[in-house]
Amino acid sequence: MTQAQEKNTRTLVGRVVSDKRAKTVTVLIERRSKHELYGKIVATSRKYHAHDEKGEYKMGDVVEIAEGRPLSKTKSWVVTRLVQKAEAV
């Protein structure tokens, strides 16, 4: 078990959309929820900056991120594992 699983922290699964920053990846999380009034399924998305110490995750990878302590002004999430590797084009 990793530290993230031991502490019962929030985890999210999303796609890496940018890996240009040093030790940081930008992860896009997409959620689908029902609109309160109209009942239509609405897709919402949010980007999170996540810590990637070794720089091993690339654009298109599906990764799991866990909430942790603040590492910088915008970064308080850490990549915990690779869910699916991006397919080569």
Backbone as a printed PyTorch tensor [residue, N CA C, xyz], in Angstrom:
tensor([[[  0.8280,  -1.1990,   0.0000],
         [  0.0000,   0.0000,   0.0000],
         [  0.8660,   1.2540,   0.0000]],

        [[  0.4510,   2.2360,  -0.7730],
         [  1.1680,   3.5040,  -0.7810],
         [  0.6370,   4.3980,   0.3310]],

        [[  1.3160,   5.5010,   0.5630],
         [  0.8960,   6.4230,   1.6130],
         [ -0.4750,   7.0010,   1.3310]],

        [[ -0.7960,   7.2300,   0.0470],
         [ -2.0820,   7.8190,  -0.3090],
         [ -3.2300,   6.8910,   0.0920]],

        [[ -3.0720,   5.5880,  -0.0700],
         [ -4.1300,   4.6530,   0.2730],
         [ -4.2630,   4.4840,   1.7840]],

        [[ -3.1830,   4.5970,   2.5190],
         [ -3.2180,   4.4280,   3.9680],
         [ -3.9960,   5.5490,   4.6520]],

        [[ -3.8590,   6.7770,   4.1640],
         [ -4.4460,   7.9400,   4.8200],
         [ -5.9010,   8.1910,   4.4360]],

        [[ -6.4560,   7.3960,   3.5270],
         [ -7.8370,   7.5760,   3.0760],
         [ -8.0170,   8.9490,   2.4200]],

        [[ -7.1280,   9.2920,   1.5000],
         [ -7.1890,  10.5810,   0.8100],
         [ -8.0240,  10.4700,  -0.4560]],

        [[ -8.3990,  11.6260,  -0.9950],
         [ -9.1610,  11.6520,  -2.2390],
         [ -8.2800,  11.2190,  -3.4000]],

        [[ -8.8060,  10.4000,  -4.2930],
         [ -8.0950,  10.0110,  -5.5080],
         [ -9.0010,  10.2520,  -6.7060]],

        [[ -8.3800,  10.6350,  -7.8140],
         [ -9.0950,  10.8870,  -9.0530],
         [ -8.3540,  10.2110, -10.1920]],

        [[ -9.0750,   9.8530, -11.2580],
         [ -8.4590,   9.2490, -12.4330],
         [ -8.7200,  10.1730, -13.6170]],

        [[ -7.6520,  10.5190, -14.3430],
         [ -7.8030,  11.4160, -15.4820],
         [ -6.6780,  11.2570, -16.4800]],

        [[ -6.7520,  12.0600, -17.5500],
         [ -5.8030,  11.9770, -18.6600],
         [ -4.7810,  13.1100, -18.5740]],

        [[ -3.5150,  12.7720, -18.8210],
         [ -2.4570,  13.7780, -18.8340],
         [ -2.5840,  14.5940, -20.1250]],

        [[ -2.7470,  15.9170, -19.9780],
         [ -2.8910,  16.7920, -21.1490],
         [ -1.6550,  17.6460, -21.3870]],

        [[ -0.7390,  17.7110, -20.4010],
         [  0.5000,  18.4620, -20.5820],
         [  1.5750,  17.8770, -19.6830]],

        [[  2.7870,  17.7340, -20.2490],
         [  3.9330,  17.2540, -19.4690],
         [  5.1420,  18.1540, -19.6960]],

        [[  4.8950,  19.4230, -19.9940],
         [  5.9730,  20.3520, -20.3480],
         [  6.7200,  20.8970, -19.1380]],

        [[  6.0610,  20.9610, -17.9830],
         [  6.7130,  21.5140, -16.7980],
         [  7.6050,  20.4670, -16.1390]],

        [[  8.6260,  20.9410, -15.4500],
         [  9.5610,  20.0390, -14.7650],
         [  8.8730,  19.4210, -13.5460]],

        [[  8.8970,  18.1050, -13.4580],
         [  8.3400,  17.3350, -12.3350],
         [  6.8480,  17.5660, -12.1250]],

        [[  6.1480,  18.0370, -13.1380],
         [  4.7220,  18.3190, -13.0190],
         [  3.9940,  17.8820, -14.2790]],

        [[  2.8240,  17.2700, -14.1010],
         [  1.9460,  16.9720, -15.2250],
         [  0.5980,  17.6360, -14.9610]],

        [[ -0.0920,  18.0160, -16.0220],
         [ -1.4270,  18.5760, -15.9160],
         [ -2.4100,  17.4660, -16.2610]],

        [[ -3.3340,  17.1760, -15.3450],
         [ -4.2720,  16.0660, -15.5100],
         [ -5.6840,  16.6280, -15.6590]],

        [[ -6.3800,  16.1980, -16.7050],
         [ -7.7530,  16.6370, -16.9610],
         [ -8.7100,  15.5910, -16.3960]],

        [[ -9.5570,  16.0140, -15.4630],
         [-10.5540,  15.1360, -14.8510],
         [-11.9060,  15.5050, -15.4420]],

        [[-12.6060,  14.5310, -16.0280],
         [-13.9280,  14.7750, -16.6050],
         [-14.9800,  14.0700, -15.7660]],

        [[-16.0000,  14.8080, -15.3990],
         [-17.1060,  14.2470, -14.6150],
         [-18.4000,  14.3920, -15.4010]],

        [[-19.2960,  13.4320, -15.2310],
         [-20.6220,  13.5060, -15.8410],
         [-21.6460,  13.4540, -14.7180]],

        [[-22.5170,  14.4460, -14.6870],
         [-23.5330,  14.4920, -13.6420],
         [-24.8550,  14.9660, -14.2430]],

        [[-25.9100,  14.6720, -13.5320],
         [-27.2410,  15.0670, -13.9780],
         [-27.5290,  16.5000, -13.5450]],

        [[-28.0520,  17.3100, -14.4510],
         [-28.4200,  18.6870, -14.1350],
         [-29.5700,  18.6700, -13.1290]],

        [[-29.4730,  19.5260, -12.1000],
         [-30.4470,  19.4940, -11.0120],
         [-31.8770,  19.7830, -11.4680]],

        [[-32.0460,  20.7580, -12.3470],
         [-33.3890,  21.1670, -12.7520],
         [-33.8750,  20.4080, -13.9840]],

        [[-33.0180,  20.3220, -15.0160],
         [-33.4740,  19.7970, -16.3030],
         [-33.2230,  18.3060, -16.4860]],

        [[-32.3840,  17.7110, -15.6630],
         [-32.1770,  16.2720, -15.7370],
         [-31.2490,  15.7990, -16.8320]],

        [[-30.7100,  16.7200, -17.6010],
         [-29.7910,  16.3430, -18.6920],
         [-28.4280,  15.9680, -18.1110]],

        [[-27.7580,  15.0010, -18.7200],
         [-26.4070,  14.6270, -18.3040],
         [-25.4400,  15.6750, -18.8460]],

        [[-24.7090,  16.3130, -17.9370],
         [-23.7950,  17.3940, -18.3030],
         [-22.3690,  16.9740, -17.9750]],

        [[-21.4520,  17.1890, -18.9110],
         [-20.0420,  16.8630, -18.6870],
         [-19.3180,  18.1100, -18.1910]],

        [[-18.6100,  17.9620, -17.0750],
         [-17.7860,  19.0570, -16.5650],
         [-16.3570,  18.5540, -16.4670]],

        [[-15.4090,  19.4690, -16.6090],
         [-14.0090,  19.0610, -16.5520],
         [-13.2150,  20.0610, -15.7350]],

        [[-12.0990,  19.5930, -15.1740],
         [-11.2220,  20.4430, -14.3850],
         [ -9.8030,  19.9320, -14.5320]],

        [[ -8.8480,  20.8540, -14.5730],
         [ -7.4400,  20.4810, -14.6850],
         [ -6.7620,  20.6000, -13.3220]],

        [[ -5.9290,  19.6210, -13.0080],
         [ -5.1500,  19.6230, -11.7780],
         [ -3.6770,  19.4920, -12.1300]],

        [[ -2.8190,  20.2130, -11.4120],
         [ -1.3770,  20.0340, -11.5350],
         [ -0.9780,  18.9640, -10.5310]],

        [[ -0.2630,  17.9380, -11.0070],
         [  0.1270,  16.8340, -10.1370],
         [  1.6340,  16.6410, -10.1970]],

        [[  2.2100,  16.2390,  -9.0620],
         [  3.6550,  16.0560,  -8.9500],
         [  4.0710,  14.7370,  -9.5910]],

        [[  5.0720,  14.8050, -10.4640],
         [  5.6320,  13.6390, -11.1570],
         [  7.1470,  13.7130, -10.9890]],

        [[  7.6660,  13.1250,  -9.9140],
         [  9.0710,  13.2740,  -9.5230],
         [ 10.0430,  12.8690, -10.6240]],

        [[  9.8100,  11.7250, -11.2820],
         [ 10.7660,  11.1920, -12.2610],
         [ 10.4670,  11.6320, -13.6910]],

        [[  9.3490,  12.2740, -13.9250],
         [  8.9870,  12.6930, -15.2780],
         [  8.6540,  11.5310, -16.1770]],

        [[  8.0280,  10.4830, -15.6300],
         [  7.7820,   9.2570, -16.3980],
         [  6.4370,   9.2360, -17.1070]],

        [[  5.5270,  10.1570, -16.7870],
         [  4.2040,  10.1550, -17.4050],
         [  4.1680,  11.1480, -18.5560]],

        [[  3.5990,  10.7250, -19.6930],
         [  3.5840,  11.5290, -20.9100],
         [  2.1510,  11.8740, -21.3050]],

        [[  2.0170,  12.7470, -22.2880],
         [  0.7080,  13.1670, -22.7710],
         [ -0.1140,  11.9720, -23.2370]],

        [[ -1.3850,  11.9510, -22.8560],
         [ -2.2820,  10.8860, -23.2720],
         [ -2.3970,   9.7400, -22.2840]],

        [[ -1.4670,   9.6400, -21.3260],
         [ -1.5380,   8.5820, -20.3140],
         [ -2.7370,   8.8190, -19.3980]],

        [[ -3.3760,   7.7430, -18.9870],
         [ -4.4330,   7.8280, -17.9850],
         [ -3.7920,   7.4740, -16.6500]],

        [[ -3.8670,   8.3930, -15.6800],
         [ -3.1900,   8.2180, -14.3950],
         [ -4.1580,   8.4320, -13.2420]],

        [[ -3.7650,   7.9260, -12.0830],
         [ -4.5070,   8.1690, -10.8520],
         [ -3.7140,   9.1690, -10.0270]],

        [[ -4.4060,  10.1960,  -9.5160],
         [ -3.7380,  11.1940,  -8.6810],
         [ -4.3800,  11.1880,  -7.3000]],

        [[ -3.5760,  11.5060,  -6.2880],
         [ -4.0580,  11.5480,  -4.9080],
         [ -3.7270,  12.8990,  -4.3110]],

        [[ -4.6080,  13.3800,  -3.4430],
         [ -4.4060,  14.6670,  -2.7990],
         [ -3.3350,  14.5370,  -1.7190]],

        [[ -2.4860,  15.5550,  -1.6250],
         [ -1.4300,  15.5510,  -0.6240],
         [ -1.2050,  16.9510,  -0.0920]],

        [[ -0.0490,  17.1550,   0.5170],
         [  0.2580,  18.4770,   1.0450],
         [  0.5910,  19.4240,  -0.1120]],

        [[  0.4450,  20.7310,   0.0800],
         [  0.7850,  21.6750,  -0.9850],
         [  2.2760,  21.6240,  -1.3110]],

        [[  2.5930,  21.4230,  -2.5850],
         [  3.9790,  21.3670,  -3.0390],
         [  4.4050,  22.6720,  -3.6940]],

        [[  3.4450,  23.4500,  -4.1840],
         [  3.7150,  24.7710,  -4.7480],
         [  2.4060,  25.5530,  -4.6940]],

        [[  2.3850,  26.7080,  -5.3280],
         [  1.1900,  27.5510,  -5.3150],
         [ -0.0090,  26.8410,  -5.9460]],

        [[  0.2230,  26.0880,  -7.0140],
         [ -0.8810,  25.4520,  -7.7460],
         [ -0.8970,  23.9350,  -7.6270]],

        [[  0.0720,  23.3450,  -6.9490],
         [  0.2300,  21.8840,  -6.9830],
         [  0.0890,  21.2700,  -5.6000]],

        [[ -0.9870,  20.4720,  -5.4160],
         [ -1.1520,  19.7470,  -4.1620],
         [ -1.6470,  18.3240,  -4.4100]],

        [[ -1.4240,  17.8080,  -5.6200],
         [ -1.7850,  16.4460,  -5.9780],
         [ -0.5190,  15.7090,  -6.4120]],

        [[ -0.5040,  14.3790,  -6.2220],
         [  0.6400,  13.5530,  -6.5760],
         [  0.1490,  12.3970,  -7.4380]],

        [[  0.8700,  12.1050,  -8.5220],
         [  0.5160,  10.9580,  -9.3550],
         [  0.8910,   9.6880,  -8.6030]],

        [[ -0.0920,   8.7870,  -8.4150],
         [  0.1670,   7.5640,  -7.6580],
         [  0.4280,   6.3610,  -8.5490]],

        [[ -0.2880,   6.2530,  -9.6870],
         [ -0.0460,   5.0890, -10.5440],
         [ -0.5150,   5.3580, -11.9640]],

        [[  0.0020,   4.5620, -12.8830],
         [ -0.3820,   4.6110, -14.2890],
         [ -1.5300,   3.6410, -14.5030]],

        [[ -2.6560,   4.1230, -15.0010],
         [ -3.8090,   3.2660, -15.2510],
         [ -3.7250,   2.6810, -16.6610]],

        [[ -3.4270,   3.5550, -17.6430],
         [ -3.3500,   3.1010, -19.0330],
         [ -2.3400,   3.9550, -19.7750]],

        [[ -1.4460,   3.2910, -20.4990],
         [ -0.4310,   3.9870, -21.2880],
         [ -1.0860,   4.5560, -22.5430]],

        [[ -0.6210,   5.7170, -22.9990],
         [ -1.1510,   6.3140, -24.2300],
         [ -0.7380,   5.4600, -25.4080]],

        [[ -1.6860,   5.2540, -26.3340],
         [ -1.3480,   4.4590, -27.5030],
         [ -0.5780,   5.3040, -28.5070]],

        [[  0.4830,   4.7280, -29.0840],
         [  1.3380,   5.4370, -30.0380],
         [  0.6120,   5.5880, -31.3580]],

        [[  0.7420,   6.7810, -31.9630],
         [  0.0720,   7.0460, -33.2330],
         [  1.0070,   6.7880, -34.3790]]])
